[in-house]
Amino acid sequence: MFNKLRFRFILVAMLSVLLVLGTIILGINIISYNRTVKNADNILKLLAENEGRFPQFGLNENMPPEEGGQMPEPPGARDGFEGIRSPELEYESRFFSVLISSSGEVISADTGMIAAVDSSAAGEYALDVYSSGKAKGFVSDYRFLRSEEPDGVRIIFYDCGRSLDSFRVFLGASLAISAAGLVVTFILIFFASGRIVRPIATSYDKQKRFITDAGHEIKTPLAIINADCDVILSDGENTWAEDIKAQSKRLTELTNNLIYLAKMEEGAPASDLTETDLSRITEETLDSFASMFITQGKTLNRSIEPSIMLTGDPKALKELTVILLDNALKYSPEGGVTDVILKRSKKSVKLIVTNDTSVPVSPSDAEHLTDRFYRTDRSRNSETGGHGIGLSIASAICSAHQGKITAEPSENKLSMRVTLPVKTA
C-alpha cells in the first residue's frame, strides 16, 4: 500500500518538475527560433525593397556626413527593421535571389553574395518555391521571401545556417542539461520520498496492530456478556437481557469485521492463494441468498459464466461475493431487482452486482462508498443493520488480489463493479 503511495508521490513530483522544466525549455527555444526567423524576415524585406540587394552604404572618409554633422545611419535602422543595425550586415549576410517571369521561367539569378549555391541550383530552388505558391518559408536552411516586381517575381533566399546551427546546439544542450537535471531530481525525490512516507507507514502499522490487539481483547468480555445473557434468559424471557444480547452480537460482528479488515489490508498470504473456481463460489453464494430475496419481495437475477478460474484466496473471494449480495439486499427497496453478472474478458474477471435503490446515490457519494464507516445521509443508514464497513472489506479483498472495486450510480440503480486479474498458480 505504502509502496504504491510512494510511487504515486514520485510520479506526481516528477511529472510536475517535467512540466515546469519542459515549459521553460520550450518557451526559451521558441523565443530563440522566432527571433532568428524574425531577423531573417526583416533582412529579406530590406532586400526585397532594393531588388535583391542591400542599399548602397559605406562608411569612409570621402563620404559626406548628413546634416548636423552626423554620419548616415546603417541600412534598415529606420522604417522599423528591428535587429538590423550594423553597417557590416551586407558583408556578414549570405543570400541570393532569382527573378522568374510570369510564365514560370528563370530570367536571372544573382548568387554573388553566396559561394555554396551556383546559378543552376539557385534556379532550382526558386522554381520549387514558385510552384509551391508560398509567400515565405524555409527551403533547407534558407529562408525565402516572394516579392512581386514589374519584370516578374523575385524570390530571395537568405542563409540562416549559422543562426539555425546555434539554435540547434542550444536546443540540444538545453535538452541534455534538462535530462541530467531530471535524473538528479528523481534520485533526490526517490530517497526523500522514503523518509516522507516512513512516519505515515509506521503510524498506520501501529493503528492496524492496535485494532487487531484491541479486537482480540474485546472478544473475551463480549463472550462473557453473551454467556451471562444466556443464563438470564434460561430462567425466562427478559427484554433487557435480549436487548443486551442483540447489541453484544452486533458489537462482536463489528469487532470481527475490523480484525478481518486489518488482516486483509496487509495483503493475502501467498500460502492462501490457490486455483479457485469463482463461478462455483458465486453460484453457491447466490443460492444461499435466494430465499432471503424472495422473503423480502425482491428479485435476484444471475448471469454467471461457468468455470472461471483464477488464483486467489477462496475464503476471501467467498466473503467478497457475500458482502456485495448482502449490500444489494439491504439497500434495495421492496420489489427491487438485483442483477449479478460474472464474466471473463481477456486477462481479467468482472463481477458486477447492480441493484435498485430507493434514493439515487450521487457520484460524490459513490466515490466514498468503500471508505471505512462511510454512509450517505439518507439511503445508507444504520437502520439497515450494517456497520458501514462491509464495502471497505470488499475493497481490501480486491486490493489483496491486485484488483479493484468501483461504484457506478445511474438514476435509481447502483452497480458495484469488481475487476480481478487472472493469474496462474
C-alpha positions as CSV (number, residue, x, y, z in Angstrom):
1,M,0.0,0.0,0.0
2,F,2.7,2.5,1.0
3,N,4.9,1.4,-1.8
4,K,2.0,2.5,-4.1
5,L,1.7,5.8,-2.2
6,R,5.4,6.4,-2.6
7,F,5.3,5.5,-6.3
8,R,2.4,8.0,-6.8
9,F,4.3,10.7,-4.9
10,I,7.4,10.2,-7.0
11,L,5.3,10.1,-10.2
12,V,3.4,13.3,-9.4
13,A,6.6,15.1,-8.3
14,M,8.5,14.1,-11.4
15,L,5.6,15.0,-13.7
16,S,5.4,18.4,-12.0
17,V,9.1,19.0,-12.5
18,L,8.9,17.8,-16.1
19,L,6.0,20.0,-16.8
20,V,7.7,23.1,-15.4
21,L,11.1,22.4,-16.9
22,G,9.5,21.5,-20.3
23,T,7.6,24.8,-20.3
24,I,10.7,26.8,-19.6
25,I,12.9,25.0,-22.2
26,L,10.1,25.1,-24.8
27,G,9.4,28.8,-24.2
28,I,13.1,29.7,-24.4
29,N,13.7,27.8,-27.6
30,I,10.5,29.1,-29.2
31,I,11.6,32.6,-28.5
32,S,15.1,31.9,-29.8
33,Y,13.7,30.3,-33.0
34,N,11.1,33.1,-33.6
35,R,13.9,35.8,-33.1
36,T,16.0,34.0,-35.8
37,V,13.1,33.9,-38.2
38,K,12.1,37.5,-37.5
39,N,15.6,38.8,-38.1
40,A,15.8,36.8,-41.3
41,D,12.4,38.2,-42.5
42,N,13.5,41.7,-41.7
43,I,16.6,41.3,-43.8
44,L,14.6,39.7,-46.7
45,K,12.1,42.6,-46.6
46,L,15.0,45.0,-46.8
47,L,16.5,43.1,-49.8
48,A,13.0,42.9,-51.5
49,E,12.7,46.6,-51.4
50,N,16.0,47.0,-53.2
51,E,15.6,44.3,-55.9
52,G,17.6,41.6,-54.1
53,R,20.4,43.9,-52.9
54,F,21.3,45.9,-49.8
55,P,21.0,49.7,-50.2
56,Q,24.3,51.4,-51.2
57,F,26.0,52.2,-48.0
58,G,29.6,52.7,-47.0
59,L,31.5,54.4,-44.2
60,N,34.7,56.0,-45.4
61,E,36.5,59.3,-45.1
62,N,35.2,60.6,-48.5
63,M,31.5,60.0,-47.6
64,P,29.8,63.3,-46.6
65,P,28.0,63.4,-43.3
66,E,24.3,64.1,-43.0
67,E,23.1,67.5,-42.0
68,G,24.0,68.4,-38.4
69,G,27.4,66.7,-38.7
70,Q,26.0,63.1,-38.0
71,M,27.2,60.1,-40.0
72,P,24.4,58.3,-42.0
73,E,22.5,55.5,-40.3
74,P,23.1,51.9,-41.3
75,P,20.6,50.3,-43.7
76,G,17.4,49.3,-42.1
77,A,18.0,51.4,-39.0
78,R,14.8,53.2,-39.9
79,D,11.4,52.0,-41.2
80,G,11.0,49.5,-38.3
81,F,13.6,47.0,-39.4
82,E,14.2,45.7,-35.9
83,G,17.5,43.9,-35.3
84,I,19.3,45.4,-38.4
85,R,21.7,48.0,-37.0
86,S,25.2,47.0,-38.2
87,P,26.8,48.7,-41.2
88,E,28.7,45.3,-41.7
89,L,25.4,43.5,-42.3
90,E,25.9,43.4,-46.0
91,Y,29.2,41.7,-45.6
92,E,28.0,39.3,-42.9
93,S,24.9,38.1,-44.8
94,R,24.8,35.3,-47.3
95,F,21.9,35.5,-49.7
96,F,20.9,35.0,-53.4
97,S,17.9,35.9,-55.5
98,V,16.2,34.7,-58.6
99,L,13.9,36.6,-60.9
100,I,11.2,34.5,-62.6
101,S,8.9,35.6,-65.4
102,S,5.1,35.3,-65.3
103,S,5.4,32.2,-67.5
104,G,7.5,30.5,-64.8
105,E,10.9,30.8,-66.5
106,V,14.1,31.9,-64.8
107,I,15.1,35.3,-66.1
108,S,18.2,35.9,-63.9
109,A,19.9,34.6,-60.8
110,D,22.1,36.7,-58.5
111,T,24.5,34.5,-56.5
112,G,27.3,37.0,-55.9
113,M,26.8,37.0,-52.2
114,I,27.0,33.3,-51.6
115,A,29.5,30.6,-52.5
116,A,27.6,27.5,-51.6
117,V,24.9,28.0,-54.4
118,D,25.5,28.4,-58.1
119,S,23.1,29.9,-60.6
120,S,21.7,26.5,-61.6
121,A,21.0,25.4,-58.0
122,A,19.5,28.8,-57.3
123,G,17.2,28.5,-60.2
124,E,16.0,25.0,-59.0
125,Y,15.4,26.4,-55.5
126,A,13.4,29.3,-56.9
127,L,11.3,27.2,-59.3
128,D,10.3,24.8,-56.4
129,V,9.2,27.8,-54.3
130,Y,7.4,29.4,-57.3
131,S,5.4,26.2,-58.0
132,S,4.5,25.8,-54.3
133,G,2.9,29.3,-54.3
134,K,4.2,30.1,-50.8
135,A,5.0,33.7,-50.0
136,K,7.7,32.8,-47.4
137,G,9.1,29.9,-45.6
138,F,12.2,27.6,-45.5
139,V,14.0,25.6,-48.0
140,S,16.6,23.6,-46.2
141,D,18.4,26.3,-44.1
142,Y,17.4,29.1,-46.5
143,R,14.6,31.5,-45.5
144,F,12.9,32.8,-48.6
145,L,10.6,35.6,-49.5
146,R,8.5,36.1,-52.6
147,S,8.4,39.6,-54.0
148,E,6.4,41.0,-56.9
149,E,8.4,43.2,-59.4
150,P,7.4,44.8,-62.7
151,D,9.5,42.2,-64.6
152,G,8.2,39.2,-62.8
153,V,8.5,37.6,-59.4
154,R,11.7,37.8,-57.4
155,I,12.4,35.1,-54.9
156,I,15.1,36.0,-52.4
157,F,16.8,33.4,-50.2
158,Y,18.7,34.2,-47.0
159,D,21.1,31.7,-45.5
160,C,20.1,31.1,-41.8
161,G,22.5,28.2,-41.5
162,R,24.7,29.7,-38.8
163,S,21.7,31.0,-36.8
164,L,19.9,27.7,-37.1
165,D,23.0,25.8,-36.1
166,S,23.4,27.9,-33.0
167,F,19.7,27.3,-32.3
168,R,20.1,23.5,-32.7
169,V,23.2,23.5,-30.5
170,F,21.3,25.4,-27.8
171,L,18.3,23.2,-28.1
172,G,20.4,20.0,-27.8
173,A,22.3,21.4,-24.8
174,S,19.2,22.5,-23.1
175,L,17.6,19.1,-23.6
176,A,20.7,17.3,-22.4
177,I,21.0,19.5,-19.3
178,S,17.3,19.1,-18.6
179,A,17.6,15.3,-18.8
180,A,20.5,15.3,-16.4
181,G,18.5,17.6,-14.1
182,L,15.6,15.2,-14.2
183,V,17.8,12.3,-13.3
184,V,19.3,14.2,-10.3
185,T,15.8,15.3,-9.3
186,F,14.5,11.7,-9.5
187,I,17.3,10.5,-7.3
188,L,16.7,13.2,-4.7
189,I,12.9,12.6,-4.7
190,F,13.3,8.8,-4.6
191,F,15.3,9.0,-1.3
192,A,13.3,11.8,0.1
193,S,10.0,10.1,-0.5
194,G,11.1,7.1,1.6
195,R,11.7,9.5,4.6
196,I,8.4,11.2,4.0
197,V,6.3,8.1,3.8
198,R,8.0,6.2,6.6
199,P,6.3,8.0,9.5
200,I,2.9,7.5,7.9
201,A,3.6,3.8,7.3
202,T,4.8,3.4,10.9
203,S,1.6,5.2,12.2
204,Y,-0.6,3.1,10.0
205,D,1.0,-0.2,11.1
206,K,0.5,0.8,14.8
207,Q,-3.1,1.6,14.0
208,K,-3.7,-1.8,12.4
209,R,-1.8,-3.5,15.3
210,F,-4.0,-1.7,17.8
211,I,-7.2,-2.7,16.0
212,T,-6.1,-6.3,16.0
213,D,-5.0,-6.4,19.6
214,A,-7.9,-4.4,20.9
215,G,-10.3,-6.6,18.9
216,H,-9.0,-9.8,20.5
217,E,-9.1,-8.2,24.0
218,I,-12.8,-7.1,23.4
219,K,-13.8,-10.6,22.3
220,T,-13.4,-12.0,25.8
221,P,-15.7,-9.6,27.7
222,L,-18.2,-9.8,24.9
223,A,-18.2,-13.6,25.2
224,I,-18.8,-13.3,28.9
225,I,-21.6,-10.8,28.5
226,N,-23.2,-13.1,25.9
227,A,-22.9,-16.1,28.2
228,D,-24.4,-14.2,31.2
229,C,-27.4,-13.2,29.0
230,D,-27.9,-16.8,28.1
231,V,-28.0,-17.7,31.8
232,I,-30.6,-14.9,32.5
233,L,-32.7,-15.9,29.5
234,S,-32.7,-19.5,30.7
235,D,-35.0,-18.5,33.6
236,G,-37.5,-17.0,31.2
237,E,-38.0,-14.1,28.8
238,N,-36.2,-10.9,29.8
239,T,-36.5,-7.8,27.5
240,W,-33.3,-6.2,28.8
241,A,-31.3,-9.3,28.5
242,E,-32.4,-9.9,25.0
243,D,-31.5,-6.3,24.1
244,I,-28.1,-6.7,25.6
245,K,-27.5,-10.0,23.8
246,A,-28.5,-8.4,20.5
247,Q,-26.2,-5.4,20.9
248,S,-23.4,-7.8,22.1
249,K,-23.8,-9.8,18.9
250,R,-23.7,-6.7,16.8
251,L,-20.6,-5.5,18.6
252,T,-19.0,-8.9,18.1
253,E,-19.7,-8.8,14.4
254,L,-18.2,-5.3,14.1
255,T,-15.1,-6.4,16.1
256,N,-14.6,-9.5,13.8
257,N,-15.0,-7.3,10.7
258,L,-12.4,-4.8,11.9
259,I,-9.9,-7.6,12.7
260,Y,-10.6,-9.2,9.3
261,L,-10.2,-5.8,7.5
262,A,-6.9,-5.2,9.3
263,K,-5.6,-8.6,8.2
264,M,-6.8,-8.1,4.6
265,E,-5.1,-4.7,4.3
266,E,-1.8,-6.5,5.0
267,G,-2.3,-8.5,1.7
268,A,-3.3,-12.0,1.1
269,P,-0.7,-14.5,2.3
270,A,1.0,-16.5,-0.5
271,S,0.0,-19.8,1.2
272,D,-3.7,-19.0,0.9
273,L,-3.6,-18.4,-2.9
274,T,-4.9,-21.4,-4.8
275,E,-6.6,-22.1,-8.1
276,T,-10.2,-21.1,-7.4
277,D,-13.4,-21.6,-9.3
278,L,-15.0,-18.2,-8.9
279,S,-18.1,-19.3,-10.9
280,R,-18.8,-22.0,-8.4
281,I,-18.3,-19.7,-5.4
282,T,-20.6,-17.1,-6.9
283,E,-23.3,-19.7,-7.7
284,E,-23.2,-21.0,-4.1
285,T,-23.5,-17.5,-2.6
286,L,-26.4,-16.7,-4.9
287,D,-28.2,-19.9,-3.9
288,S,-27.8,-19.1,-0.2
289,F,-29.2,-15.6,-0.7
290,A,-32.1,-16.6,-3.0
291,S,-34.6,-17.3,-0.2
292,M,-33.8,-14.0,1.6
293,F,-34.6,-12.1,-1.6
294,I,-37.9,-14.0,-2.1
295,T,-38.8,-13.4,1.6
296,Q,-38.3,-9.7,1.2
297,G,-40.2,-9.5,-2.0
298,K,-37.1,-8.8,-4.1
299,T,-35.9,-10.2,-7.4
300,L,-32.4,-11.8,-7.9
301,N,-31.2,-12.3,-11.5
302,R,-28.0,-14.0,-12.4
303,S,-25.8,-14.4,-15.5
304,I,-22.7,-16.5,-14.4
305,E,-20.2,-17.6,-17.0
306,P,-19.2,-21.2,-16.0
307,S,-15.7,-22.4,-15.0
308,I,-14.0,-19.1,-14.5
309,M,-10.8,-19.9,-12.7
310,L,-8.3,-17.5,-11.0
311,T,-5.6,-17.7,-8.4
312,G,-6.8,-16.3,-5.1
313,D,-7.9,-16.9,-1.5
314,P,-11.2,-18.9,-1.7
315,K,-12.4,-17.7,1.7
316,A,-11.7,-14.1,0.9
317,L,-13.4,-14.4,-2.5
318,K,-16.4,-16.0,-0.9
319,E,-16.6,-13.1,1.6
320,L,-16.4,-10.7,-1.3
321,T,-19.4,-12.1,-3.0
322,V,-21.3,-12.3,0.3
323,I,-20.6,-8.6,1.0
324,L,-21.8,-7.5,-2.4
325,L,-25.0,-9.5,-2.3
326,D,-25.7,-8.5,1.3
327,N,-25.2,-4.9,0.4
328,A,-27.6,-5.2,-2.6
329,L,-30.2,-6.9,-0.4
330,K,-30.0,-4.3,2.4
331,Y,-30.2,-1.2,0.3
332,S,-32.7,-2.2,-2.4
333,P,-36.3,-1.3,-1.9
334,E,-39.2,-3.8,-1.7
335,G,-39.9,-5.1,-5.2
336,G,-36.4,-4.1,-6.3
337,V,-34.3,-6.0,-8.7
338,T,-30.7,-7.1,-8.3
339,D,-28.7,-8.4,-11.3
340,V,-25.4,-10.3,-10.8
341,I,-23.1,-10.8,-13.7
342,L,-19.8,-12.8,-13.7
343,K,-17.8,-12.8,-16.9
344,R,-14.3,-13.1,-18.2
345,S,-12.7,-10.5,-20.5
346,K,-9.3,-11.1,-21.9
347,K,-6.9,-11.1,-18.9
348,S,-9.4,-10.1,-16.2
349,V,-12.6,-11.3,-14.5
350,K,-15.5,-8.9,-13.9
351,L,-18.1,-9.4,-11.2
352,I,-21.0,-6.8,-11.5
353,V,-23.8,-6.5,-8.9
354,T,-26.4,-4.0,-9.8
355,N,-29.4,-3.2,-7.6
356,D,-32.3,-0.8,-7.5
357,T,-32.0,2.0,-4.8
358,S,-34.9,3.8,-3.1
359,V,-33.0,7.0,-3.2
360,P,-30.4,7.8,-6.0
361,V,-26.8,7.7,-5.0
362,S,-24.8,10.8,-6.1
363,P,-21.5,10.4,-7.9
364,S,-19.7,12.2,-5.0
365,D,-21.2,9.6,-2.6
366,A,-20.3,6.7,-4.9
367,E,-16.6,7.7,-4.7
368,H,-16.6,7.1,-1.0
369,L,-18.8,4.0,-0.6
370,T,-15.7,1.8,0.0
371,D,-14.4,4.2,2.7
372,R,-14.5,2.8,6.2
373,F,-17.7,3.7,8.1
374,Y,-18.9,5.9,5.3
375,R,-22.7,6.3,4.9
376,T,-24.7,8.6,2.7
377,D,-27.1,10.9,4.5
378,R,-30.4,9.3,3.5
379,S,-30.3,5.9,1.9
380,R,-27.4,4.2,3.8
381,N,-28.2,4.5,7.5
382,S,-27.9,2.3,10.5
383,E,-31.5,1.2,10.3
384,T,-30.4,-1.5,7.8
385,G,-28.3,-3.1,10.5
386,G,-24.9,-2.6,8.7
387,H,-21.8,-1.1,10.2
388,G,-20.6,0.9,7.2
389,I,-17.5,-1.4,6.9
390,G,-18.6,-4.2,4.5
391,L,-17.6,-2.4,1.3
392,S,-14.3,-1.5,2.9
393,I,-13.6,-5.2,3.4
394,A,-14.6,-5.8,-0.2
395,S,-12.2,-3.2,-1.3
396,A,-9.4,-4.7,0.8
397,I,-10.0,-8.1,-0.6
398,C,-9.8,-6.7,-4.1
399,S,-6.6,-4.9,-3.4
400,A,-5.1,-8.1,-1.8
401,H,-5.8,-9.8,-5.2
402,Q,-4.4,-6.9,-7.2
403,G,-7.9,-6.0,-8.3
404,K,-10.2,-3.0,-7.8
405,I,-13.8,-2.2,-7.0
406,T,-15.8,0.8,-8.2
407,A,-19.3,2.1,-7.6
408,E,-21.2,3.4,-10.5
409,P,-24.6,5.1,-9.8
410,S,-27.2,5.7,-12.5
411,E,-30.7,7.1,-11.8
412,N,-32.2,4.7,-9.3
413,K,-29.6,2.0,-9.6
414,L,-26.2,1.3,-8.2
415,S,-23.6,-1.0,-9.8
416,M,-20.6,-2.4,-7.8
417,R,-18.0,-3.5,-10.4
418,V,-15.2,-5.8,-9.3
419,T,-12.3,-6.4,-11.6
420,L,-9.8,-9.1,-10.7
421,P,-6.7,-10.2,-12.8
422,V,-6.4,-13.7,-14.0
423,K,-3.2,-15.3,-12.9
424,T,-1.9,-18.9,-13.0
425,A,-0.9,-20.5,-9.7
